[in-house]
Amino acid sequence: MKIKHSKFRNTGLIFELLVKQVASDTLSNRDSAAVGILKKYFGGKSALGKEYKLYEFISKNKSVSQSKAEAILSTITEISLRLDQKVLKKQKYDLISEIKSNYNIEEFFAIQVANYKPMAALYCLMEAQNNKDLTDPQALIDNKTTILEHLTALPQKESDVKDTLIEEYSKYDKDLRLLTFKILLEKFNNNYKELLPEQKNILREFITSVNSTTRLRNIVNEELSKIKSLIKNLIPSVQDDVIKIKLEEVAKNIKQISNKEKISDSHLINLMQYYDLVHELKNV
């Protein structure tokens, strides 16, 4: 599923448009309904006011360091998850209804706004997090890249953005962790073209077991034992003596992960590579 940007639901965009409308009305010497709308929907501790602050923080920060940009975006996305989506939906509906009753809605949204692109990207990113359906991972990567480039004023490497997304989403609940599985699939497809069933299962376990180090360590050790056994059983079918010796060394060096060792991406990569080797041996 790909989240599409909606001007009618983008709190940051609507706030900026209302401010511009106030200026336009003032210059035209007419009372501005936009003033009352701003006070009504964005004043105090309203849900819309809280969400707008997230957009405002993105808009007002630029040319910051990479680490600060990552921290800003991470904090904003975490706060977004705590906002009451039902209340926000109702307030946005009422807000648009009131704008329509006072202004030509097409003319209202035709006004140009600075930082439109990062605000649209933030909307899509927050919508993806609050949506129960799995989201297109490439869209997540593109949106995060847009925001980071705005904050740092520097181009971003897609591979780096993927890595930080995987790390970030793995901290959330099960539905959001499934997003990291999709991103990982895409990431490893670049290196392995078509993932083997065993490789897909390993990826799935790395995501679903993210909060259980013991379970993940047991799974890794089980896979290592299985791979070691498979390689040993396949060695006799290899005709080249030099390759046989190398495979025996590979099998010898496949060791269990100790309880003190932290499971990392390197273990995942090793398992991927081992299964590629097993696959090649079976096809010899």
KEBALUM-439139 format. One record per residue (C-alpha): residue in three letters; z, y, x. Coordinates in Angstrom, 2 decimals. Example, Ala and Ser with C-alpha at 12.3 -4.5 7.8 and 13.67 -1.06 7.14 Angstrom:
BEGIN
DORO  residu       zz       yy       xx
DORO     ALA     7.80    -4.50    12.30
DORO     SER     7.14    -1.06    13.67
REM end
This chain:
BEGIN
DORO  residu       zz       yy       xx
DORO     MET     0.00     0.00     0.00
DORO     LYS    -0.92     3.47     1.28
DORO     ILE     1.20     6.43     0.25
DORO     LYS    -0.95     9.38    -0.81
DORO     HIS     0.16    12.96    -0.42
DORO     SER     0.99    14.78    -3.66
DORO     LYS     1.17    18.58    -3.68
DORO     PHE     3.02    18.37    -6.99
DORO     ARG     5.89    16.40    -5.44
DORO     ASN     6.07    17.94    -1.98
DORO     THR     9.28    19.98    -2.13
DORO     GLY     8.63    21.79     1.15
DORO     LEU     5.14    22.85     0.11
DORO     ILE     6.21    24.01    -3.37
DORO     PHE     9.04    26.13    -1.92
DORO     GLU     6.66    27.85     0.51
DORO     LEU     4.14    28.46    -2.29
DORO     LEU     6.83    30.01    -4.49
DORO     VAL     7.88    32.36    -1.67
DORO     LYS     4.25    33.42    -1.22
DORO     GLN     3.95    33.88    -4.97
DORO     VAL     6.95    36.23    -4.93
DORO     ALA     5.21    38.31    -2.26
DORO     SER     1.96    38.35    -4.23
DORO     ASP     3.72    39.37    -7.45
DORO     THR     5.64    42.14    -5.67
DORO     LEU     2.47    43.56    -4.13
DORO     SER     0.88    43.53    -7.58
DORO     ASN     3.86    45.49    -9.02
DORO     ARG     4.78    42.82   -11.55
DORO     ASP     7.98    40.92   -12.26
DORO     SER     7.97    37.63   -10.41
DORO     ALA     8.92    34.50   -12.34
DORO     ALA     8.90    32.72    -8.97
DORO     VAL    12.18    34.46    -8.04
DORO     GLY    14.01    32.90   -10.97
DORO     ILE    12.40    29.51   -10.32
DORO     LEU    13.53    29.55    -6.69
DORO     LYS    17.11    30.41    -7.67
DORO     LYS    17.19    27.81   -10.44
DORO     TYR    15.81    24.83    -8.55
DORO     PHE    16.64    25.50    -4.91
DORO     GLY    19.95    27.34    -5.16
DORO     GLY    23.40    25.91    -4.61
DORO     LYS    23.58    22.21    -3.83
DORO     SER    20.62    21.05    -5.92
DORO     ALA    18.82    17.85    -4.91
DORO     LEU    15.62    19.83    -4.38
DORO     GLY    17.48    22.31    -2.19
DORO     LYS    18.81    19.48    -0.03
DORO     GLU    15.38    17.89     0.31
DORO     TYR    13.77    21.25     1.13
DORO     LYS    16.16    21.65     4.08
DORO     LEU    14.53    18.56     5.63
DORO     TYR    11.08    20.16     5.42
DORO     GLU    12.46    23.46     6.66
DORO     PHE    13.93    21.83     9.75
DORO     ILE    10.54    20.37    10.64
DORO     SER     8.75    23.68    10.02
DORO     LYS    11.16    25.78    12.08
DORO     ASN    11.30    23.51    15.13
DORO     LYS     8.43    23.51    17.59
DORO     SER     7.86    22.92    21.30
DORO     VAL    11.04    20.86    21.57
DORO     SER    11.48    17.97    24.00
DORO     GLN    10.28    14.48    23.08
DORO     SER    13.84    13.15    22.84
DORO     LYS    14.91    16.02    20.58
DORO     ALA    11.83    15.55    18.39
DORO     GLU    12.65    11.85    17.99
DORO     ALA    16.28    12.71    17.17
DORO     ILE    15.21    15.32    14.59
DORO     LEU    12.84    12.94    12.82
DORO     SER    15.31    10.05    12.91
DORO     THR    18.07    12.22    11.42
DORO     ILE    15.79    13.59     8.71
DORO     THR    14.59    10.14     7.62
DORO     GLU    18.17     8.84     7.49
DORO     ILE    19.30    11.78     5.33
DORO     SER    16.28    11.26     3.07
DORO     LEU    17.43     7.73     2.29
DORO     ARG    20.73     9.09     0.97
DORO     LEU    19.16    11.52    -1.53
DORO     ASP    19.21    10.55    -5.22
DORO     GLN    15.56     9.78    -5.94
DORO     LYS    16.00     9.69    -9.73
DORO     VAL    17.50    13.17    -9.77
DORO     LEU    14.78    14.43    -7.44
DORO     LYS    12.04    13.00    -9.64
DORO     LYS    13.48    14.68   -12.75
DORO     GLN    13.94    18.04   -11.00
DORO     LYS    10.40    17.97    -9.60
DORO     TYR     8.99    17.26   -13.06
DORO     ASP    10.93    20.18   -14.56
DORO     LEU     9.97    22.43   -11.63
DORO     ILE     6.24    21.79   -12.02
DORO     SER     6.50    22.29   -15.81
DORO     GLU     8.10    25.69   -15.29
DORO     ILE     5.51    26.72   -12.68
DORO     LYS     2.73    25.72   -15.11
DORO     SER     4.25    27.81   -17.87
DORO     ASN     4.25    30.92   -15.66
DORO     TYR     1.20    30.52   -13.42
DORO     ASN    -2.27    29.01   -13.28
DORO     ILE    -1.42    25.77   -11.51
DORO     GLU    -4.79    25.47    -9.73
DORO     GLU    -4.55    29.01    -8.36
DORO     PHE    -0.91    28.44    -7.42
DORO     PHE    -1.71    25.39    -5.26
DORO     ALA    -4.82    27.01    -3.79
DORO     ILE    -2.67    29.36    -1.69
DORO     GLN    -2.83    28.53     2.04
DORO     VAL     0.44    27.47     3.68
DORO     ALA     1.24    27.23     7.37
DORO     ASN     2.42    23.84     8.63
DORO     TYR     0.73    22.13     5.68
DORO     LYS    -0.20    19.09     7.78
DORO     PRO     3.31    18.22     9.11
DORO     MET     4.83    18.86     5.67
DORO     ALA     2.31    16.49     4.07
DORO     ALA     3.07    13.91     6.77
DORO     LEU     6.82    14.21     6.20
DORO     TYR     6.34    13.78     2.44
DORO     CYS     4.36    10.55     2.99
DORO     LEU     6.89     9.26     5.52
DORO     MET     9.86     9.84     3.23
DORO     GLU     8.01     8.40     0.24
DORO     ALA     7.23     5.25     2.23
DORO     GLN    10.92     4.78     3.04
DORO     ASN    11.98     5.18    -0.57
DORO     ASN     9.23     2.91    -1.92
DORO     LYS     9.98    -0.76    -2.61
DORO     ASP     6.40    -1.85    -1.92
DORO     LEU     5.30    -2.55     1.63
DORO     THR     3.44     0.40     3.09
DORO     ASP     0.36     0.45     5.28
DORO     PRO     1.85     0.54     8.81
DORO     GLN    -1.07     2.55    10.21
DORO     ALA    -0.29     5.32     7.71
DORO     LEU     3.32     5.38     8.92
DORO     ILE     2.16     5.63    12.51
DORO     ASP    -0.31     8.42    11.71
DORO     ASN     2.29    10.43     9.78
DORO     LYS     4.96    10.10    12.44
DORO     THR     2.41    11.03    15.12
DORO     THR     1.51    14.20    13.19
DORO     ILE     5.16    15.26    12.90
DORO     LEU     5.98    14.53    16.54
DORO     GLU     2.90    16.43    17.72
DORO     HIS     4.00    19.40    15.60
DORO     LEU     7.56    19.29    16.98
DORO     THR     6.61    18.80    20.63
DORO     ALA     3.24    20.63    20.63
DORO     LEU     2.04    17.68    22.70
DORO     PRO    -0.32    14.75    21.96
DORO     GLN     1.42    11.43    21.21
DORO     LYS     0.46     7.92    22.32
DORO     GLU     0.01     5.62    19.31
DORO     SER     1.59     2.69    21.18
DORO     ASP     4.76     4.72    21.82
DORO     VAL     4.97     5.79    18.18
DORO     LYS     4.62     2.14    17.11
DORO     ASP     7.47     1.10    19.40
DORO     THR     9.84     3.76    18.06
DORO     LEU     8.92     2.91    14.46
DORO     ILE     9.71    -0.76    15.08
DORO     GLU    13.08     0.17    16.56
DORO     GLU    13.88     2.65    13.79
DORO     TYR    12.93     0.52    10.78
DORO     SER    14.66    -2.58    12.15
DORO     LYS    17.99    -0.79    11.54
DORO     TYR    17.42    -0.46     7.80
DORO     ASP    17.73    -2.91     4.92
DORO     LYS    15.62    -6.03     4.45
DORO     ASP    12.75    -4.39     2.56
DORO     LEU    12.28    -1.74     5.24
DORO     ARG    12.58    -4.31     8.04
DORO     LEU     9.58    -6.07     6.54
DORO     LEU     7.60    -2.98     7.50
DORO     THR     8.38    -3.64    11.15
DORO     PHE     7.02    -7.16    10.73
DORO     LYS     3.70    -5.69     9.60
DORO     ILE     3.70    -3.21    12.49
DORO     LEU     4.51    -5.97    14.96
DORO     LEU     1.73    -8.13    13.59
DORO     GLU    -0.73    -5.31    14.12
DORO     LYS     0.66    -4.52    17.56
DORO     PHE     0.41    -8.08    18.82
DORO     ASN    -2.97    -8.60    17.21
DORO     ASN    -4.29    -6.09    19.76
DORO     ASN    -3.29    -8.48    22.53
DORO     TYR    -3.62   -11.86    20.88
DORO     LYS    -6.49   -11.17    18.43
DORO     GLU    -5.44   -13.86    15.95
DORO     LEU    -1.81   -14.85    15.85
DORO     LEU    -0.99   -18.53    15.74
DORO     PRO     1.24   -19.75    12.88
DORO     GLU     4.06   -20.33    15.39
DORO     GLN     3.73   -16.78    16.67
DORO     LYS     3.86   -15.33    13.15
DORO     ASN     7.00   -17.34    12.42
DORO     ILE     8.65   -16.00    15.56
DORO     LEU     7.79   -12.43    14.62
DORO     ARG     9.19   -12.96    11.14
DORO     GLU    12.44   -14.31    12.55
DORO     PHE    12.79   -11.37    14.93
DORO     ILE    12.66    -9.03    11.95
DORO     THR    14.71   -10.93     9.37
DORO     SER    17.39   -11.88    11.92
DORO     VAL    17.69    -8.41    13.39
DORO     ASN    21.31    -8.03    12.29
DORO     SER    22.36   -11.49    13.50
DORO     THR    22.28   -11.78    17.29
DORO     THR    23.71   -15.29    17.22
DORO     ARG    21.10   -16.57    14.76
DORO     LEU    18.29   -14.94    16.72
DORO     ARG    19.54   -16.38    20.02
DORO     ASN    19.68   -19.86    18.45
DORO     ILE    16.13   -19.49    17.14
DORO     VAL    14.84   -18.35    20.55
DORO     ASN    16.56   -21.28    22.27
DORO     GLU    15.17   -23.74    19.73
DORO     GLU    11.67   -22.37    20.31
DORO     LEU    12.10   -22.52    24.08
DORO     SER    13.20   -26.16    23.89
DORO     LYS    10.24   -26.98    21.65
DORO     ILE     7.76   -25.22    23.94
DORO     LYS     9.19   -26.87    27.06
DORO     SER     8.82   -30.28    25.44
DORO     LEU     5.26   -29.51    24.29
DORO     ILE     4.17   -28.41    27.76
DORO     LYS     5.69   -31.50    29.41
DORO     ASN     3.91   -33.76    26.92
DORO     LEU     0.59   -32.01    27.49
DORO     ILE     0.69   -32.01    31.31
DORO     PRO    -0.61   -35.62    31.66
DORO     SER    -3.81   -34.64    29.83
DORO     VAL    -4.64   -32.00    32.47
DORO     GLN    -7.13   -33.23    35.09
DORO     ASP    -6.67   -30.51    37.72
DORO     ASP    -3.75   -31.36    40.06
DORO     VAL    -3.13   -27.72    41.01
DORO     ILE    -2.85   -26.70    37.36
DORO     LYS    -0.52   -29.66    36.75
DORO     ILE     1.82   -28.44    39.48
DORO     LYS     1.81   -24.91    38.03
DORO     LEU     2.54   -26.21    34.54
DORO     GLU     5.43   -28.29    35.85
DORO     GLU     6.83   -25.12    37.42
DORO     VAL     6.41   -23.26    34.12
DORO     ALA     8.27   -25.99    32.23
DORO     LYS    11.00   -26.02    34.88
DORO     ASN    11.52   -22.27    34.56
DORO     ILE    11.85   -22.31    30.76
DORO     LYS    15.60   -21.95    30.39
DORO     GLN    17.98   -21.37    27.50
DORO     ILE    19.32   -17.89    26.76
DORO     SER    23.03   -17.60    27.55
DORO     ASN    25.53   -16.23    25.02
DORO     LYS    26.04   -13.16    27.22
DORO     GLU    22.34   -12.28    27.38
DORO     LYS    20.96    -9.76    24.90
DORO     ILE    17.81   -10.77    23.01
DORO     SER    15.04    -8.24    23.64
DORO     ASP    11.31    -7.70    23.14
DORO     SER    10.68    -9.42    26.48
DORO     HIS    11.90   -12.71    24.97
DORO     LEU     9.52   -12.22    22.06
DORO     ILE     6.62   -11.57    24.43
DORO     ASN     7.49   -14.63    26.51
DORO     LEU     7.48   -16.84    23.43
DORO     MET     4.12   -15.40    22.38
DORO     GLN     2.65   -16.13    25.78
DORO     TYR     4.11   -19.65    25.92
DORO     TYR     2.51   -20.49    22.58
DORO     ASP    -0.80   -19.12    23.80
DORO     LEU    -0.48   -21.47    26.78
DORO     VAL     0.35   -24.45    24.55
DORO     HIS    -2.64   -23.61    22.36
DORO     GLU    -4.94   -23.51    25.41
DORO     LEU    -3.60   -26.84    26.69
DORO     LYS    -4.18   -28.51    23.33
DORO     ASN    -7.80   -27.37    23.40
DORO     VAL    -8.47   -28.65    26.92
REM end
